[in-house]
């Protein structure tokens, strides 16, 4: 069995010799038939010369000059691969090549998709992982939960059969979470995780930026639509609502800490979360929708959400009046739930009316 290892790179020349050495040692120790395809997004950092100077004939590099990006690079490598099994891993030495045999074993046992996971029991991360980095990863995983129950679907270290990859369709990933794209688009039902130690990179800098995180949210929207079809709007509504809820509660807590009057704090927190939700909808809606001037779109959004915002405010205040000892944040959650229900029903009614109700025109 030939195993193809795909490694997307951009500015990873310093790491490549160490990675190739470890993979070569693995191949010799386990008698594996390997090919390694390094897909470089035109780094111009010496990676081509480094690969060309290596004695391993099973290592090759492909340089992409157009449509660059991690997800596209992985797809390019998977399509060029000749192996029966396809493995993807990062070049920065955060993924241990020594875990590949365990991944192959899980595929042999019937798994559709195997993840080298940080979060499954036995998995771990480098000691210098900060809290914010951990929190960012866990929130991203939580947002993907409607798509898969894997504990670490964000991982870039995974394996699948060629036949599974070739059964996938409509690949159109954006950002860097190609593994999640493959799980959904290849309809992988048996997703298995093996524990790994996720080591921090040795050389270079992380490619995870705010732009990539925003692209991830847009990518999720596409995957929801693919997997859930007509239900995707509800999923999107819940995801945006969840982030808006977090914004509401954080702002409310900050205002109360600043001794702002309670009722005013509730009103400002609701309006602030509306602004946050508008920014999300504006950022991740279709390009045609984004082409309209934002002031008019914002006014329209506020007016469309005003009924839900009013219900939110009244339900929060009524809860606080009925149960004086309840924490304001808990009362706000009651209000948010009531307002969200009103907004969703109203949006569904508008969609039904636009689709099915035709206005009779008077003749003459």
C-alpha positions in Angstrom: 0.0 0.0 0.0 1.3 3.4 -1.0 0.8 6.2 1.5 0.8 9.8 0.2 1.7 12.5 2.7 0.6 16.0 1.6 2.3 18.9 3.2 1.1 22.5 2.4 3.8 25.1 3.0 4.3 28.8 2.9 7.6 30.1 4.4 8.5 26.8 6.0 11.9 26.1 4.4 13.7 26.0 7.8 11.4 23.2 9.0 11.4 21.0 5.9 14.8 19.2 6.5 13.7 18.2 10.0 10.3 17.0 8.8 11.7 15.0 5.9 14.3 13.4 8.2 11.6 12.2 10.6 9.4 10.9 7.9 12.3 9.0 6.3 13.2 7.4 9.7 9.5 6.4 10.1 9.4 4.9 6.6 12.6 2.8 7.3 11.5 1.7 10.7 8.0 0.6 9.7 8.8 -0.5 6.1 6.3 2.0 4.7 5.9 2.8 1.0 5.6 6.6 1.0 5.5 9.6 -1.2 5.6 13.1 0.1 4.1 15.9 -1.8 5.1 19.4 -0.6 2.7 22.0 -2.0 4.3 25.4 -1.7 2.4 28.6 -2.3 5.3 30.3 -4.1 7.2 31.1 -0.9 10.5 31.8 -2.7 12.3 30.9 0.6 14.6 28.2 -0.8 12.1 25.3 -0.3 12.5 24.2 -3.9 16.3 24.0 -3.6 16.1 22.2 -0.3 13.8 19.5 -1.7 15.9 19.2 -4.8 19.0 18.5 -2.8 17.4 15.7 -0.8 18.4 12.1 -1.6 14.8 10.8 -1.0 13.3 10.1 -4.5 9.9 9.9 -3.0 9.8 13.6 -2.0 8.7 16.1 -4.5 7.6 19.7 -4.4 4.8 21.5 -6.3 4.9 25.3 -6.5 1.5 27.1 -6.9 1.5 30.7 -8.1 -2.2 31.2 -8.4 -5.2 30.9 -6.1 -2.9 30.4 -3.1 -4.1 29.3 0.3 -3.7 26.4 2.7 -7.0 24.6 1.8 -6.4 24.9 -1.9 -2.8 23.7 -1.5 -4.0 20.6 0.3 -6.6 19.8 -2.3 -4.0 20.2 -5.0 -1.7 17.8 -3.2 -4.5 15.3 -2.6 -5.4 15.3 -6.3 -1.8 14.8 -7.4 -1.2 12.0 -4.9 -0.9 8.5 -6.2 -1.3 6.6 -2.8 -4.1 4.4 -1.7 -4.2 6.3 1.6 -3.9 10.1 1.8 -2.4 11.8 4.9 -2.2 15.6 5.5 0.1 17.2 8.0 1.7 20.6 8.7 5.3 21.4 7.9 6.0 23.2 11.2 6.7 20.0 13.2 3.6 20.4 15.3 2.3 17.1 14.0 4.3 14.0 14.8 4.9 11.8 11.8 5.4 8.9 14.1 1.6 8.8 14.6 0.9 7.9 11.0 1.0 4.1 11.5 -1.7 4.4 14.2 -3.8 6.4 11.8 -3.4 3.8 9.1 -4.4 1.1 11.6 -7.7 2.9 12.3 -8.4 3.2 8.6 -7.9 -0.6 8.3 -10.4 -1.1 11.1 -13.1 0.7 9.1 -12.7 4.4 9.9 -13.6 6.8 7.1 -11.5 9.7 8.5 -8.8 9.7 11.1 -7.7 12.8 13.0 -4.5 13.3 15.0 -6.2 15.0 17.9 -5.0 17.3 20.7 -8.3 17.0 22.6 -9.2 13.3 22.6 -8.2 11.5 25.8 -4.4 11.1 25.8 -3.9 14.1 23.5 -1.9 17.2 24.7 -0.5 20.5 23.5 2.8 22.2 24.1 3.2 23.8 27.5 3.5 27.3 26.0 0.0 27.3 24.6 -1.6 30.4 26.1 -5.2 30.6 27.4 -6.4 32.8 24.5 -5.0 30.3 21.9 -6.7 27.5 23.7 -10.0 29.4 24.0 -9.9 30.3 20.3 -9.5 26.7 19.3 -12.3 25.5 21.6 -14.7 28.1 20.4 -14.0 27.2 16.8 -14.6 23.5 17.7 -17.9 24.4 19.4 -19.1 26.2 16.3 -18.4 23.2 14.2 -20.3 20.8 16.5 -23.4 20.8 14.2 -21.2 19.4 11.5 -19.3 16.7 13.3 -18.9 15.3 16.9 -15.1 15.0 16.6 -13.4 16.7 19.5 -10.7 18.3 17.3 -12.1 18.8 13.8 -9.9 21.9 13.4 -6.8 19.6 13.2 -4.7 19.8 10.1 -3.3 16.3 10.7 -5.6 13.6 9.3 -5.8 10.6 7.0 -8.4 9.1 4.7 -8.6 6.6 1.8 -8.3 7.7 -1.7 -11.8 6.3 -2.4 -13.3 8.4 0.3 -11.7 11.6 -1.1 -12.8 10.8 -4.7 -16.4 10.3 -3.4 -16.4 13.9 -2.2 -18.0 16.7 -4.3 -18.4 20.4 -4.5 -15.1 21.3 -2.7 -14.9 25.0 -2.2 -13.0 25.7 1.0 -11.9 29.0 2.2 -9.4 29.7 5.0 -7.5 26.9 6.6 -9.9 24.2 7.9 -9.6 21.8 5.1 -10.1 18.7 7.3 -13.6 19.9 8.3 -14.4 20.5 4.6 -13.4 16.9 3.8 -15.4 15.4 6.7 -18.5 17.2 5.5 -18.1 17.0 1.7 -16.9 13.4 1.6 -19.8 12.5 4.0 -17.5 10.8 6.5 -19.6 9.0 9.1 -17.0 7.1 11.0 -14.6 9.8 12.2 -12.0 8.4 14.6 -9.4 10.3 16.6 -6.1 9.2 17.9 -4.2 11.2 20.6 -1.1 13.2 19.7 1.1 15.7 21.4 0.7 18.9 19.5 4.1 20.6 19.6 4.5 24.3 19.0 6.4 25.2 15.8 10.2 25.3 15.9 10.8 27.9 13.2 8.7 30.5 11.4 5.5 32.3 12.5 1.9 31.1 12.7 -0.3 31.7 9.7 -3.4 32.0 12.0 -4.6 35.6 11.7 -7.8 37.5 12.4 -8.6 37.4 8.7 -8.3 33.6 8.7 -10.6 33.4 11.7 -13.2 35.5 9.9 -12.8 33.3 6.8 -13.5 30.3 9.1 -16.9 31.7 10.0 -17.7 32.1 6.3 -16.5 28.6 5.6 -18.9 27.3 8.3 -21.8 29.0 6.6 -21.0 27.2 3.4 -20.7 23.8 5.1 -24.0 24.3 7.0 -25.8 25.0 3.7 -24.2 21.9 2.1 -25.0 19.6 5.0 -28.4 20.9 6.1 -29.9 22.5 3.0 -33.1 24.3 4.0 -32.2 23.9 7.7 -28.9 25.7 7.3 -30.6 29.1 7.8 -31.7 27.9 11.3 -28.1 26.7 12.0 -26.7 30.0 10.8 -29.3 31.9 12.9 -28.3 30.0 16.0 -24.5 30.4 15.4 -24.8 34.2 14.9 -27.3 34.4 17.7 -24.8 32.5 20.0 -22.0 34.9 19.2 -24.4 37.9 19.6 -25.4 36.5 23.0 -21.8 36.4 24.1 -21.4 40.0 23.0 -24.6 41.0 24.9 -23.6 39.3 28.1 -20.0 40.7 28.0 -21.2 44.2 27.4 -23.9 44.0 30.0 -21.3 42.7 32.6 -18.9 45.6 31.7 -21.7 48.2 32.0 -22.8 46.9 35.3 -19.3 46.8 36.6 -19.0 50.5 35.6 -22.1 51.2 37.7 -24.4 52.1 34.8 -28.1 52.0 35.7 -29.5 48.5 35.2 -32.2 49.3 32.7 -29.9 51.5 30.7 -27.3 48.7 30.7 -29.8 46.2 29.4 -30.8 48.5 26.6 -27.2 49.3 25.6 -26.2 45.7 25.7 -29.1 44.7 23.4 -28.3 47.5 20.9 -24.6 46.5 21.1 -25.3 42.9 20.3 -27.5 44.1 17.3 -24.6 46.0 16.0 -22.4 43.0 16.4 -24.9 40.7 14.6 -25.2 43.2 11.8 -21.4 43.2 11.3 -21.5 39.4 11.1 -24.3 39.2 8.7 -22.8 42.0 6.6 -19.4 40.3 6.5 -20.6 36.8 5.7 -23.6 37.5 3.5 -23.5 37.3 -0.3 -21.3 39.7 -2.3 -24.5 41.2 -3.8 -25.8 42.0 -0.3 -22.5 43.6 0.7 -22.5 45.9 -2.3 -25.3 48.0 -0.9 -24.3 51.0 1.2 -23.9 50.0 4.8 -25.8 52.9 6.5 -29.0 52.0 4.7 -28.5 48.3 5.3 -27.9 49.0 9.0 -31.1 51.0 9.4 -33.0 48.2 7.6 -31.4 45.6 9.9 -32.3 47.5 13.0 -35.9 48.1 11.9 -36.2 44.4 11.0 -34.9 43.4 14.4 -36.7 46.0 16.5 -39.6 43.8 17.5 -37.3 41.1 18.8 -35.1 43.7 20.6 -38.2 45.2 22.3 -39.4 41.7 23.4 -35.8 41.0 24.6 -35.8 44.2 26.7 -39.3 43.7 28.1 -38.7 40.0 29.0 -35.4 40.9 30.7 -36.9 43.6 32.8 -40.0 41.5 33.6 -37.8 38.7 34.7 -35.7 41.0 37.0 -38.9 42.4 38.4 -40.5 39.0 39.0 -37.4 37.5 40.5 -35.4 40.3 42.1 -32.5 38.0 43.2 -31.8 36.6 39.8 -28.4 37.6 38.3 -28.9 40.2 35.5 -27.0 38.0 33.0 -29.5 35.2 33.6 -32.4 37.5 33.1 -30.7 38.7 29.9 -30.6 35.1 28.6 -34.3 34.8 29.1 -34.8 38.1 27.1 -32.4 37.0 24.4 -34.3 33.7 24.0 -37.6 35.4 23.7 -36.3 38.0 21.3 -34.6 35.4 19.1 -37.8 33.4 18.9 -39.7 36.5 17.6 -36.9 37.4 15.1 -36.7 33.9 13.7 -40.5 33.5 13.3 -40.7 36.9 11.7 -37.9 36.1 9.3 -39.5 32.8 8.4 -42.8 34.6 7.7 -41.2 37.1 5.5 -39.4 34.3 3.6 -42.8 32.5 3.2 -44.6 35.6 2.1 -41.9 36.5 -0.4 -41.9 33.0 -1.9 -45.6 32.0 -1.8 -47.7 35.2 -1.6 -48.4 37.1 -4.7 -50.1 40.5 -4.6 -53.1 40.9 -6.8 -52.8 43.7 -9.2 -55.8 45.7 -10.1 -56.8 45.6 -13.7 -57.2 48.8 -15.7 
